[in-house]
Amino acid sequence: MTKFVLDCFYRPAKDLAASRQEFALTNTSSKPLKAFTLAYTALNRASADAKLENAESFIRIANFHEITPKAGETIGPGETWTFSITGLANVARHRLDGPKSAYVSTEGRVIEVLCNDLEAPEELDSGERRRIPDGELSEPLHIVPWPQTVTISDYADNRAGFLVAHGSAEEKAAAAKINALSARLFPCAPQPFRFTPSHHQIEIEFQQNKNLADDCYRLEFAQSKATLTYSGVAGRDYGLTLLAQVAYGTHQAPDKFRFPAKGSIEDAPRFSWRGTHLDVSRHFRGPKDILRLLDILAWGRMNVFQWHLTDDEGWRLEIKAYPELTVSGARRGPGCEQVPQLGFAAEVYEGAYSQDEVREIVAHAASLNIDILPEIDVPGHSTAVLKTYPRFADQAEAPESYHSVQGYPNNALNPAMHETYEFLEKVFAEVASLFPFEFIHIGGDEVDVNSWLESPKAQRLMDEKGLADTMEVQAYFMGRVRGILKKLNRKLAGWDEVSHGGGIDPDGVLLMAWQKQEVTKDLIDQGYDVICNPGQHYYMDMAQASGWQEPGAGWAGVSTPQDCYTYEASTGLSAGSEQRLKGVQACIWCEHMTDNVIFNHMVFPRLYAVAEAGWTKPTNKDWQRFAAQAPFFPQL
């Protein structure tokens, strides 16, 4: 039963130093609350020099705030204690920017507090909400992403699905695999493929043509038969997945979708990299959710899953050389080494993947033609490491000599310390043993420009190597890390800041252009291979409308489903430079995604918009067709 409720009101000003948040803690219990402190987590943070009214003091660590009331403060049953904070670190844009979770500490107990959404002045709410039109189909086919060429001249009614009576054992096994995929995603729908004759079936005939590329396929329909021509495993599976989508659509909406009876579909992906990133540090998702997400990616013919396994808020991968990483490093909450962040404040929040679980997930991905790109985010975003192993910090460095953009003090591994590279050599060796993909993502993002400047060890390194500033120190670090990966027969992938401070030799390096569209061209001009995933369009955590009530982040603006769908990654690139644009990627950052309801609202259908951007040529895209199909896309 709820005993306490926290309301929060946002009072913006032109200057963040004058912006305020007003709080009201109401006691709904039958006993008075006294001798207590209030702790809450919120993305809209107090600044370091914020001023309190009607409270004694506060402590802030990133998004965690602990407020001490004035001596003798007591809240009787039904009464409310109010206080305010003037001076904020960032602007609030949506209702979820306020307190996500809270608790009061009293008499040695931790009691959860219910947090209401952040309230703002009426003029801040445009009233706009996410909108997806009903759309209009160009063809009565349920297919996503849309193929390169669809030439269907006739459609059939009353078909029961597809018959796989002929073909090799491998081809039949592939059909069974896609059957199982469809059954996992849509348990209430009939499976698309049967292996013995029944009524009203379309018989599939397989043909292998080595002249096709491995991921291409061709489908020809005539006289109750579908001929699937392919070269490699991926193309075969993609063709079968398309047929499974057609069958699912006709079952779910027979008034909209039909089976093709005559004509052809010729298809090949536009980009070799069609990816989705998932952050599991902020909010952990267990193996079942990861397996489900991989199924969803396969349904959309996406082929890379970037697994963001570490960040300030938690380390999620078992490393046998450093077992505490998945104990204290994966745990936050009252009494833990790491304070609560981003929700679930009153409880110990934890989670990590065992190496056996990872092997199972990697094998499942491989069966679906998906490569998993593991990310170990360094040198920044390393609070979980440094809290677990304080010896990895320069002990002579001032404890709060810099703060990350998220508010974490001294959160970057020190490039001047031997222990840093010893740690990374062992970690990356285990990562490489678990993930066979040719790349390992090493992060490299959001290192504060003042990092290490008060570290005596870093200062000595800068003098010895002639390094001018933090970014040049980071470039030195990246060169060292690249050498570690090279010994493991792995290539370096990272965020676009890897190019800062002079960067590293771009040969074999893959960078993600996330900060804005122009970065894609800048990185390509520097010689890097690039994945385009700008926050303004491909970050699934961005709010989908400007209204205050729409959930999501707002630092990169608003990314409506239509904006996400119509964005073109090659904008501004010359014909000669497009070859270095390897693909596109959706990024699912989970600060706001505390449950699957919010996750599904924010991720879908935009995830499929990125899938279509990666597969379908721009001239073949159609927003109205996509919108008409959106209600039928599977969700987590």
N, C-alpha and C positions, 0 to 999 in steps of 0.2 A: 504494500500500500504506500502511495506517495506521501511523504511527510513534509517535504519542502519543495517549493517551486521558485525558479529564478526567471524573472523577466528582465529584458535588456532593451534599452532604447538608444538609438544612434542619433547623435546630434552633430551633423557635419559642419565644418567651417572651411573658409578658403585656405586656411593654414592648418596642416595636420596637428601642429602644436596646440591649436585652439579647439580642435575637434574633441567631442566628448562622447562617452558612453555612460548612461545612467542605469543603475542596477536596482532591482527590488527583489529581495529574498523574503518570501512569505512562508510562515510556519503554519502548515495545515495539520500538524499533529495535535495531540491533547496535552502536551507537556511543553514547558518553556525551554528555549534553547539558549544556553549561556556558556561562557568559557569555550568559544569555538573559533575556528577559522573556516573560510570558504575558499575552495579551490575550483577553478573551471578551466576548460580548454576552449580556445577560440582562434580562428584565423585572423580576425580583426584584433590585432595585438596592441597592448599598451606600449608606448615608447619607453625607452630606458629612463628618461627623466620626467615621466608622467607625474601629474599631481593628483592626490587623492582628496576627496571631500567626504567627511563623516566615516573615515576609516583611519587606522593607525599607520599601516605600512603594507607594502606588497612585494612579492618576489615574482619575477617572470623568467622563465626559461623557454625560449621559442614561443609556442602557443599555450604553454601552461602558466597560469596565474594563481597565486595564493594570496588571499587578502586577510589581513588581521584587523578585526574591528577595534574600536576604541575600548579601553578597559571598562569592564562592567556592562558592556552591551548585552542586552537580553531581548530575545524575541518571544513574546508570549503567544499562546495558541491563537491563531487567527490574525496575528499582527505581522507587520512588514518592516524590515530594515532596509533603508535605502542608502546608497553611496554612489559616488561617481568617479570616473577617471577622465582627466583632461590631458590630452597629448597621446595621439595614436601613431602607430608605426605605418599604417597603411589605410587605404580608403575601403569602406564597406560598399558592396555593390548589390548584394542579394541577401535574402533572409537567412541563409545558412552560414553567413560570415560571422555571426555572433557565437555565443557559447554553445558548444555541441554537447557538452557533458559537464557535470559538476558534482561536488560532494562537500559536505561539512564534516570537519573533524571535531569531535567533542568527547571528552572523558575516555580517550583511547579508542573510540569507535570511529569508523568511516561510514557515513550515511549518504546514499545517493540522493542527488537533487535533480528534479525534472526541469529541463531547460526548454523554455518556449523560444520560438523563432525570434530573431532579431527584428525589432520594429524600427521603422524609419519615418521621417516626415513624408506626408502624402505626396508632396511634389517630386520625390525621388522615384516614385513608382509610375512608370509609363503605362502600366496595365497590360503590356504586351506579354503574351504567353507563347510557348512553342506551338507552331502550327504546321501540320502536314496535310496538304490537300488530298481530296479523294483520288485525284489523278485520273488518267485515261490511258488505256492500253493501246499500243500500236499493233500488237498481235495478241491473240488469246493464249499466250504462253506464260507460264510462271518460270522465269529463269533469272538468276542473279549470280554473278554479274552477266550483263548482256553479251552475247557472242558477237564476233566481228561481222559475220555475214549470216543472215537469216532469210532464206527464200522458201517459204512454205506457201503452196498454192491451194492446199485442201486440208481440212481437218476432219477428225473422226469423233463420233459420239459413242457413248456406252462402252468404252474400253475399260478393261479391268486391270490393266497394268502391262508389264513386259514379261515375255517368256525367254528364259535362258536355257534352252534345251540343247544347244550346240555350243561348241567352243572347247578350248583346252581346259584342263583342270585349273590352270592359273587364271584363265578368264572367268570361269565360274566362281572361283574363290574371290575374285575382285568384285563380282556382282553381289556375292554374299556379304562382303565387307561393307559395300555401300548400303545394302539392305540393313545391316546392323547399325550403321551410322544414322540412317533415316529413322529406324526404330528408337534409337536413343534420343534423338531430337524431338520426335513426334510419336510418343507411345500410343496415341489414340488413332493414328492414321494407319491404313494398310501398308504393308511393305511393297515397294515398287516392283520387285523382281520375284518371279516364281520359276521353279526349275522343272516342273512337269506341266504338260498342257492342261489348260482349262478353257473356259469360254471367253471370247472377245479379247484375246491377248494380241499384243504386237510382238512378234518374234524378233529377237536380236541375233544378228549375224556379226561375227567379229572378223576383221581383216587387219593384218599387220602390214604396214608399209614403212620400211626403213628410210624412205626418202623424206618422211615428215620429221619435224623436230620432236624431241622427246615429250614436250608438253603440249603438243598440238593434237587435234583430233578432227574428224569429219563424220557427220551423221547424214545418212540418206534414207528417206522414208518413201516407201512404195508398196502397195498391195499387202498391207498388214505386216510389213516387215521394216525393221530399222537396222541398217548396216552401220556399224561403228568401226571406222578405220582409224588406226593409231600406230604410233611407232614405239613409244616407251610406256613404262608403268604409269607415269603421271598423266599423260594424255589419255590413256585408257580410263583411268579413274575419273578424270575430269569429265569425260564424255558420259560415263555412267552416272556421275553426280547430276549432270544436266538432266538426264532422263528421269532420275529420281525426283528432281524438282518439278518436272512436268507432271509426273504422276501425283505428287503431293498437291499441286495446285488444282488439278482436276477433281481431287477428292474433297478438298476444303471449299472450293468455290466453283462448282460445275457450271454455274451461270456466267462465270468470267473466263475460265480456262478450259482448254480442250487439248486433245492429243493431236500431234501432226500426223497427217495421212499421206501427204505427197510433198516432196521438196527436199531441201538440204539445209544443213547448218555447218559452216566451216569456221573453225575457231582456233585461236592461239592467243596467249597472254601478251598484253602490251609491254609490261615490265617483268623482268626476272625476279624482282623483289616486291612482294605484296604482303606487307607486314602489319602486325599488331603488337603493341607494347602493353604490358600490364605491370603496374606498381603493386607489389604485395607487401611492401615495407610499412606503408602508412596503415593499410588495413589488410590483414592476412587473409588469404583464401586457401582453403584446404585442397588436397589433391583432387577431390571430386569436382570442385569448381574449375580447376585447371583443365581436367580432362574434358569437361563440358565445353569450356571455351575453345579448346582445340577442335572439338567436333564442329562448333559454330564456324571457326575459321575454314575448316575443310569444306563445309557447305557453301561458303562464299569463295572457294578456290583461292584462298590466301595461303601463302607457303612459308612465312617466317613468323615465329613467335618470340618476341624479345621479352625475356623474363627479368624484370627489375627486382633483383633478389635482396639488395642491401640499400640502406639509406640511413639518415640520422635516426629515424624512428624505430628501426629494427633490422637485425640481420637474420635472414630467413633460410639459409642453406647450411646444412651440416658440414663442418670442416673438421675432420678427425684430428688434425694437428692442433686445432684450437677449439676444444669442445665447449668452452664457456661462451662462444659466440652465439650458440643456439640455446643458451640458458639465460644468463643475465643480458646478453646482447639481443635476445629476441623477446625480451619481457619488459613491460613498462607498467607503472601504476603505483599506488601508495606502497611505500616500503621498498620499492625496487631501486636499482641503480639509476634507471631512467624514469623520469616523471611521466605522468600521463600526457598524451598528445592526441588531438583530433578525434576525441570521442572515447567512451567507456572509461571515464576518469575514475570512477569509484571502485573499479575492479582491476585485478591483475590481468592485463591483456597480453597474450603471447601466441606464438605459433612459428613453426619452422618445418622444413621438409627434410626428412632423412634421405640419405643417399640412395637407399633402396627405392623410396618413393620417386625420387628423381629419375632413376633408371626406368621405372615403369612408365613415367610420363614421357620421357624421351622416346621410348619404344613406341608408345601410342602415337606420338606425333609423327614419327618416321613412317608408320603404317599409313598415315594420311597425307604423305608427301609434304610434311611440314618440318622445317629445320628450327631448332630452338637456339636462340642467341642468348646466352646467359650474360647478365650484367652485374658486375661487381663495381659499385660506384666509388671511385677514388680520384684524386686525393681528398676532395671535399665530401660532404654528406657522410662523414665517418664518425659521428657521435657515438653510435652503437659500439664501434670498435674501441674508441678511445675511453669510453666509460667502462668497458669490460677489461681492457688492458691499458691502464694509465701509463705504463712504462713506455708505450709507443709515442708519448709526447715529450718534447724538450722540457725538462723539469725547470729550466731557468727561464722559460717563456712566461710572461705575465698571463694569468689565467683567463682574462677577458680582453685580450689585446685586439681582437677583431670578432665580428659577428657575421654569420652568413645572412643572406637575404631573408631566410626563414627565421632568423633570430637566434640561431645556435652559436654559442661562444666557442671559439677555437676548435672547429669541427673538421679540420683538414689534416690528413697524415703528413708528417714532416718529410720533405724530400731530401733533407740533409742528414737523415739518420739511417745508419746501417740496418737497424731493426725494422724499418719500414719495408725495405726490399727483401729482407729475410722473410718477413710476414707474407708479402705478396708472392714470393716464389713458391711458398708452400701452398697458399690459397689457390693460386692459378694452376698449380700442378694438379690439385684435386679437382678443380673445375674442368680442366681439360680432360681428365679421366672420365668425367661424367657426361660431358657434352661433346659429341663428335664433330659439331659444326666447325667450319674453317675459321670463323671469327669468334672472338670474345670481346664483349663490350666493357670498356673500362671507365665509363662515365666521363669525367673531366669537366663537368659543368659546375657553374655557379660557385667557383672559388672566389672568395672575397679578395678585393685588390689589396687589402692590408694583411693578408695571411702571411704568417711567418716573419713579418718585418721586425718583431721584437724577440725572435728566437736567436740566441747567440750562435747556435749551430747553423742555422740558415744563413745568418750574416757571414759566417766564415765561408760557407759554400759559395755565396754570391761573390765574395772577394776572390776566391780561388778560380772560379769559372768565368768571372767577368759578367755576371748576371745583374741586370739593372733593376729589376722589379719583380713583383710576385708572379706576373704572367711569364716572364722568362724563366723563373724558377720552376713553374709548372711545366713549361716546354721541356726543360731538362729532365724533369720527372717522367714525362711522357716518353721521352727517348729511352730512359732506363726500363720503363714498363714494356715498351715495344720489344726491347731486347729479351726480356723474360719470356714474353709470348713467343718470340721467334724460336727460342730453344725448345718450346713445347709444340712447335709446328703449327702455331696459330697466328692469325692476323688480328690487327688491332682495329676495333670499331669504337667510336665514341661520339659524344655530342659535339656540336660545332666549336665549342671553346677549346678543343684540342688544337685548333689552328692558331690560337692566340700566343702571344709572346714569341713569335717566330715559327711556331708550330713544329712539326716533324716532317721528315721526308714522306711525301704523300704516296709513294709507291706501295700499293697493297693495303692502304689505309682507307677505311670507310667511315664517313662522318654523317651524322644526322643533323640536318638544317632545321632547327626548331624555333629560333627566336623571331624570325620574320621571313617573308618570301625572298627578299633580296639576298639572304645568306646563301641560298642554294646556288645562285650565280657566282657569288663571291668565292665560295669554296671550290666550285668547278674551275674558276679562273686561276685558283692557286694549284690546281692539278689533282685535287682530291676526287675520289668517287663519292657520290652523295646520294643519300636517301632524303626525300623531301617530306617533312612532317611539321609544318609551321603551326605554332600554337593558335594562330588566328583562325585556322580552318580545320586542322586534323587533331586537335587536342579534345578528347571526348569529355574532359571535365569542364570545358568552357560552357557557360550558360547558353541556352538555345534561344533566348529572347531577352529583351532589355528590362522586362518587368521585374520588380523587386521580389515577387513571389516565385519566380522561376529559379529552381535550384542550380547551383554551379558556381564556378569561379568566374572572375571578370577581368583579370589583369590583361588578357589579350583581346578584350572586347567580347562581342557576341558572335557565336558561330551557329547560325540557324541550320537546320537540316539541308535546306536548299543551297545555302552558301557553301556548306561542306561538299555537297554533291557537285556543284558547278565549278568549284575551284580547279584550276589547271596548273599542275606542278611545273610545266615547262615554260611558263610565262617568262619572257625576257631572255631566254636562252637562244643562242645562235644554233644553226643546224649542225655546225661542227662540234659544238660542246655538249649536245644532248646525249651523246654516248656515255658521258660520265654520270648522267642522271640514271641511277640503277633502279629506282622505284619509289614507292610511296609507303607511308606507314601511319596508322592510327596510333595515338598514344593515350592510354587509359591511366590517368593519374587519379589516385583514390583518396585524396584528402577529404572530399565531400561524400564519398561513396561508402556510407556506413552499413548499408544493407542492399539486398538485391533489387528492391523496388526502385531505389534511387539509381542504382547501377543501370538497370534496364532502361529507365527513362532517359538517362543521359547518353548511354552508349548506342542505343538503337533508335532509329535505323542508320545513324551516322556511320557506324562501323561498316555497314554494307555499301555506303556511299564511297568510302575509301577503297573497299574491295573492288568496286566497279571502276574507280579511277585507276587502280593498278592493272586491271585486266582489259578494259574496254577502250578502244580509241575514242578520242573526244567527239569525233563526228558521229559516232554511233550511240552516244549517250542521250538520254531523254528523261528529264526530271519528272514529267507527268507520268510516264510509264513506271519509273522507279517508285513514285509515291503510291501508285495504284497497287503495287506489289508489297509495299512496306508492311501491311498488317499480317503478312504470311511469313515474315522472317523469324527464325527461331531466336529465343533470348535465353539468358542464363537461368 
